Amino acid sequence: MVCEKKIPLVHVKGTHLQIGEQIGEAFREQIQHSIENARILIDKAYDQILLTWDGASMQSRKYIPFVEEHYPQYIDEMKGIASGANVDYDAICVVNAMEAVTSDALHLTKCTSIAVNQQCTADSSVLVAHNEDWTPEDEADVYIIHASPIDEPTFLAMSYGGLLPNIGFNSYGISQCCDSVYPNDSRIGIPRIIYSRATLSAQTPADAIRYILRPQRAAGYNHLVVHESGEMYNIETSARQFSMIYGQEGRLVHTNFYLDPQMQKVEDEPEELISARVRYYRALRLVQSNDKHSIESLINIQRDHVNYPDSICNHGIDKNVLNSEKTIVAIIMDLTNKQMHAAWGSPCKGTYYTYQLND
């Protein structure tokens, strides 16, 4: 059964407040739905996380002063989203700090990111692929943003619900994918979504890495940062530490565990990340087996079902709400041609559509 639904796209421009308002207005239904999903998720998970929605709202407020100090423009975007979608600003704060306020108890571990450059593509293009795995209830809330901020580069990014956009690429040829990792040194600080959003404003790879390594970050992702020149980096982060893994021989892969030995020392419950390790080595093998990659070859990798249901194309829906997740969107970014190819839901069933970044 093939899904032919096309992910909706909105063009937004102006100040950060205006951009947020335009996103909120365009995707009011999706944003309201995702907030309700978050409420239900926290309610159902109470026995595991001992947190109510009101408690989550109180916890999220502890992180906001750090954002106000370092990234006030993204406070404006969140306020704009709340206003445009007719939802409480506090609810947008909870959604954007969800991983922090739940202390990563959700432990969603199945995103996969891949990059290949001119050394191993058939047409010398630079390609970046990402399967976004999250709770299946949020699949309906996926959308794509073509944004032209007045003070930052134009960018094309995937998002869903009330999240700030952070997985995409900009007019300076900087792309970013984020994979959740699980450090044991998390603290109150800048939520991961915020400085991930900032990375889309970078003009150089060094700028992108500096934004990722902003002091006072609350925890960390792995950030797969790729430049249109073919430069590729995994930036593995925690609240206090980081490592940089440079793309070798034209290829780079990451999932949801630390690769660097020093970062492995701060990994929380590594035995819970077995499926992420299996996925990593499977993806690495598939990437290494071809030195003439194309959009089509990366789509085939995104659709792979080895180790099903915890496969690259993830179908790991579980009765335990904290373990239930699936691939809700698959994207491939062509940095050479400034295009994003995206399939809604499971890539094994989804139809890929093309979105163009226009400066």
Sequence and secondary structure as in RCSB ss.txt:
>XXXX:A:sequence
MVCEKKIPLVHVKGTHLQIGEQIGEAFREQIQHSIENARILIDKAYDQILLTWDGASMQSRKYIPFVEEHYPQYI
DEMKGIASGANVDYDAICVVNAMEAVTSDALHLTKCTSIAVNQQCTADSSVLVAHNEDWTPEDEADVYIIHASPI
DEPTFLAMSYGGLLPNIGFNSYGISQCCDSVYPNDSRIGIPRIIYSRATLSAQTPADAIRYILRPQRAAGYNHLV
VHESGEMYNIETSARQFSMIYGQEGRLVHTNFYLDPQMQKVEDEPEELISARVRYYRALRLVQSNDKHSIESLIN
IQRDHVNYPDSICNHGIDKNVLNSEKTIVAIIMDLTNKQMHAAWGSPCKGTYYTYQLND
>XXXX:A:secstr
  B     EEEEEESHHHHHHHHHHHTHHHHHHHHHHHHHHHHHTHHHH   HHHHHHHHHTTHHHHHHH HHHH
HHHHHHHHHHT  HHHHHHHHTHHHHTTTTT     EEEEE GGGBTTS  EEEEEEEE GGGGGGEEEEEEEET
TS  EEEEEETT    EEEETTSEEEEEEE  BS   SSB HHHHHHHHTT SSHHHHHHHHT TTBSS EEEEE
EETTS EEEEEE SS EEEEE BTTEEEE SS  SHHHHTTBS GGGGHHHHHHHHHHHHHHHT SSB HHHHHH
HHT  TTTTSSSS     SSTTT  EEEEEEEEETTTTEEEEEES TTTB  EEEE   
